[in-house]
């Protein structure tokens, strides 16, 4: 294995800052913090959920999230974050496991985010974020069909 180059520390710090950006976004959604979520986007940054026109700019994201999040029960878990650094820009993909309530029923979902990041004056921000849901299905409380419960 070769010795790390002089930019190894910078690379590690950038990778961790970008991973933290995705975690902070999920945390804001859990907390229904529209202002916090919007602050993670660069000027002109876009959020595309695939089910409506993309929201462009932190103000549009904040305003839409202020309308959506208070009545939501979104519980996102992000993981498997892969990042490619390109200087002051980067691209990445991370996976999403989602728990939520819709129409009074609990749902499970899985999806992925395709992200573009930009180094801003005070750290990394989302330049764009596109959510692709692979499935979102209702589930029943209790054991799976045909399953049994046991108690010890």
SULKA-V563261 format. One record per helix or strand of 2 or more residues. SS is the DSSP state (A for helix, B for strand). FROM is the first residue (numbers start at 1). TO is the last residue. If there is no record, write none. Layout:
BEGIN
SS:FROM:TO
SS:FROM:TO
END
This chain:
BEGIN
A:8:31
A:34:38
B:41:48
B:55:56
A:58:71
B:75:86
B:89:102
B:105:120
B:123:138
END
